[in-house]
């Protein structure tokens, strides 16, 4: 093997060993909040192919403008996926794939990366928690639960068993976000008549 071939081989091996980038930040995406518990992103899937990336964290969220994307994972052909507005979104840590926006206007969603590697230990049920005060969640998995607060209403006073993210969608492309630490007792959010809000409480 000559030196030029050896250098090419070393370059290929090094590129394969290099860590893949995270999904965010990327074009069309804005950071809304970042702390020790969560990273919250306002995501638009633009008509372009994004680099192969690695999801380091479990991810949850909600779409707020419908649209299409093409998702390619492994050697399987890319699949065209249509997502409606107000569909809950989820992804698992360690997923590796490529995404490409496929509609105009683009699909838009608020996505929340959960930085803890696993759910917190289960605790005793609290009598003024979201489930007891508001009722069953509109969506849940093993990492979080989500409640809808309709426009013109307000979530009654409640206690957060876990850290939470509150989102208010008012028809703009800049949803409002607030982080609520575990143990907080408060009322709200209170979206306007033409808006809606979601409370995501992390398990």
C-alpha positions as CSV (number, residue, x, y, z in Angstrom):
1,X,0.0,0.0,0.0
2,X,1.4,3.4,-0.9
3,X,1.3,6.5,1.3
4,X,-1.6,8.2,-0.6
5,X,-3.8,5.1,-0.3
6,X,-2.9,4.8,3.4
7,X,-3.9,8.5,4.0
8,X,-7.2,8.0,2.2
9,X,-7.9,4.9,4.3
10,X,-7.1,6.7,7.5
11,X,-9.4,9.6,6.5
12,X,-12.3,7.2,5.9
13,X,-11.8,5.4,9.2
14,X,-11.6,8.7,11.1
15,X,-14.8,10.0,9.5
16,X,-16.6,6.8,10.3
17,X,-15.5,7.0,14.0
18,X,-16.3,10.7,14.4
19,X,-19.5,11.3,16.4
20,X,-22.6,12.3,14.4
21,X,-24.0,15.8,15.0
22,X,-27.1,16.3,17.1
23,X,-30.4,17.0,15.3
24,X,-30.4,20.7,16.5
25,X,-29.5,23.4,15.9
26,X,-30.0,23.4,12.2
27,X,-31.5,25.6,9.5
28,X,-35.2,26.4,10.2
29,X,-34.8,25.7,13.9
30,X,-34.7,28.2,16.9
31,X,-33.9,27.5,20.5
32,X,-36.7,28.6,22.8
33,X,-35.3,27.4,26.1
34,X,-32.3,25.4,27.4
35,X,-31.5,24.4,30.9
36,X,-30.3,21.4,32.9
37,X,-33.5,19.5,32.4
38,X,-34.7,20.3,28.9
39,X,-33.9,21.9,25.5
40,X,-36.9,23.3,23.7
41,X,-36.8,23.9,20.0
42,X,-39.1,25.6,17.5
43,X,-38.6,23.4,14.4
44,X,-39.4,23.9,10.8
45,X,-38.6,21.2,8.3
46,X,-37.3,23.2,5.3
47,X,-37.2,21.8,1.8
48,X,-33.6,20.5,2.1
49,X,-31.9,17.3,3.3
50,X,-30.4,17.6,6.8
51,X,-27.2,15.8,7.7
52,X,-27.3,12.3,9.2
53,X,-27.7,13.0,12.9
54,X,-28.0,11.2,16.3
55,X,-30.7,11.9,18.8
56,X,-28.9,11.9,22.1
57,X,-32.1,12.4,24.2
58,X,-35.6,11.2,24.3
59,X,-37.8,13.7,22.6
60,X,-41.5,14.8,22.9
61,X,-43.5,17.7,21.5
62,X,-46.4,18.8,19.5
63,X,-46.8,19.9,15.8
64,X,-48.6,23.2,15.2
65,X,-48.6,23.5,11.4
66,X,-49.2,20.5,9.2
67,X,-46.7,19.4,6.6
68,X,-44.6,16.6,5.1
69,X,-41.1,15.3,5.7
70,X,-39.0,12.4,4.3
71,X,-37.3,10.3,7.0
72,X,-34.5,7.9,6.0
73,X,-33.2,5.4,8.5
74,X,-30.5,2.9,7.8
75,X,-30.6,1.4,4.3
76,X,-34.4,1.5,4.0
77,X,-35.8,3.9,1.4
78,X,-36.9,7.2,2.7
79,X,-40.6,7.4,3.8
80,X,-42.8,10.3,3.2
81,X,-44.6,11.2,6.4
82,X,-47.6,13.6,6.6
83,X,-48.0,15.2,10.0
84,X,-51.2,17.1,10.9
85,X,-51.4,20.1,13.2
86,X,-51.7,19.2,16.9
87,X,-50.3,15.7,16.6
88,X,-48.1,14.7,19.6
89,X,-44.5,13.9,18.6
90,X,-42.0,11.5,20.2
91,X,-38.6,10.0,19.4
92,X,-36.3,7.8,21.4
93,X,-32.7,8.5,22.3
94,X,-30.0,7.0,20.1
95,X,-32.1,7.1,16.9
96,X,-29.9,7.9,13.9
97,X,-31.6,9.1,10.7
98,X,-31.8,11.8,8.0
99,X,-34.8,14.1,7.6
100,X,-35.9,16.3,4.7
101,X,-38.7,18.8,4.5
102,X,-41.2,18.0,1.7
103,X,-43.9,20.7,1.8
104,X,-44.4,24.4,1.4
105,X,-45.3,25.8,3.9
106,X,-43.1,23.5,6.0
107,X,-44.2,21.3,8.9
108,X,-43.7,23.1,12.2
109,X,-43.5,21.7,15.7
110,X,-42.1,22.5,19.2
111,X,-39.9,19.6,20.3
112,X,-38.6,19.1,23.8
113,X,-35.4,17.1,24.4
114,X,-35.4,15.4,27.9
115,X,-31.9,15.5,29.3
116,X,-32.4,13.0,32.0
117,X,-31.5,9.5,30.7
118,X,-34.5,7.8,32.4
119,X,-37.8,8.6,34.2
120,X,-37.5,9.8,37.8
121,X,-38.4,7.2,40.5
122,X,-42.1,6.8,41.0
123,X,-43.4,8.8,44.0
124,X,-46.7,8.8,45.9
125,X,-49.7,10.2,44.0
126,X,-50.4,13.8,44.9
127,X,-54.0,14.9,45.4
128,X,-53.6,18.3,43.6
129,X,-51.6,17.0,40.7
130,X,-52.5,17.7,37.1
131,X,-54.2,14.3,36.6
132,X,-56.4,14.9,39.7
133,X,-57.2,18.5,39.0
134,X,-57.5,18.6,35.2
135,X,-58.2,15.0,34.4
136,X,-56.4,12.3,32.3
137,X,-53.7,13.6,29.9
138,X,-54.4,14.0,26.2
139,X,-51.2,12.0,25.5
140,X,-48.5,10.2,27.5
141,X,-45.7,7.8,27.3
142,X,-43.1,6.5,29.8
143,X,-41.2,9.9,29.7
144,X,-43.9,12.6,29.9
145,X,-47.6,13.4,29.9
146,X,-49.3,16.2,28.0
147,X,-52.5,18.2,28.8
148,X,-54.4,20.5,26.4
149,X,-55.7,23.8,27.8
150,X,-58.4,25.2,25.4
151,X,-58.5,28.8,24.4
152,X,-60.5,31.1,26.7
153,X,-60.0,28.8,29.7
154,X,-57.3,28.5,32.4
155,X,-55.8,25.4,34.0
156,X,-57.0,25.4,37.7
157,X,-54.5,25.6,40.5
158,X,-52.4,22.5,40.6
159,X,-49.1,21.1,41.8
160,X,-46.4,19.7,39.5
161,X,-45.1,16.3,40.5
162,X,-42.2,16.7,38.0
163,X,-40.6,19.5,36.0
164,X,-42.9,20.8,33.3
165,X,-42.9,22.8,30.1
166,X,-45.9,25.0,29.2
167,X,-46.5,26.1,25.6
168,X,-48.9,28.7,24.4
169,X,-49.8,28.8,20.6
170,X,-51.4,32.0,19.5
171,X,-51.4,31.6,15.7
172,X,-47.9,32.9,15.3
173,X,-44.7,30.9,14.4
174,X,-43.2,31.9,17.8
175,X,-44.9,29.8,20.5
176,X,-44.4,31.0,24.0
177,X,-42.6,28.6,26.4
178,X,-42.2,28.5,30.2
179,X,-40.3,26.0,32.3
180,X,-42.0,25.1,35.6
181,X,-39.9,23.3,38.2
182,X,-41.2,20.2,40.1
183,X,-43.1,21.1,43.3
184,X,-44.5,24.4,41.9
185,X,-48.1,25.2,42.8
186,X,-49.9,27.6,40.5
187,X,-52.8,28.2,38.2
188,X,-52.6,28.5,34.4
189,X,-51.6,28.7,31.7
190,X,-54.5,30.8,30.4
191,X,-54.5,31.0,26.6
192,X,-56.6,33.7,24.9
193,X,-59.8,32.7,23.1
194,X,-58.1,32.2,19.8
195,X,-55.1,30.4,21.3
196,X,-54.4,27.0,22.9
197,X,-51.9,25.8,25.5
198,X,-50.2,22.5,26.3
199,X,-48.6,21.4,29.6
200,X,-46.0,18.7,29.3
201,X,-45.0,17.2,32.7
202,X,-41.9,15.1,32.7
203,X,-42.0,11.7,34.5
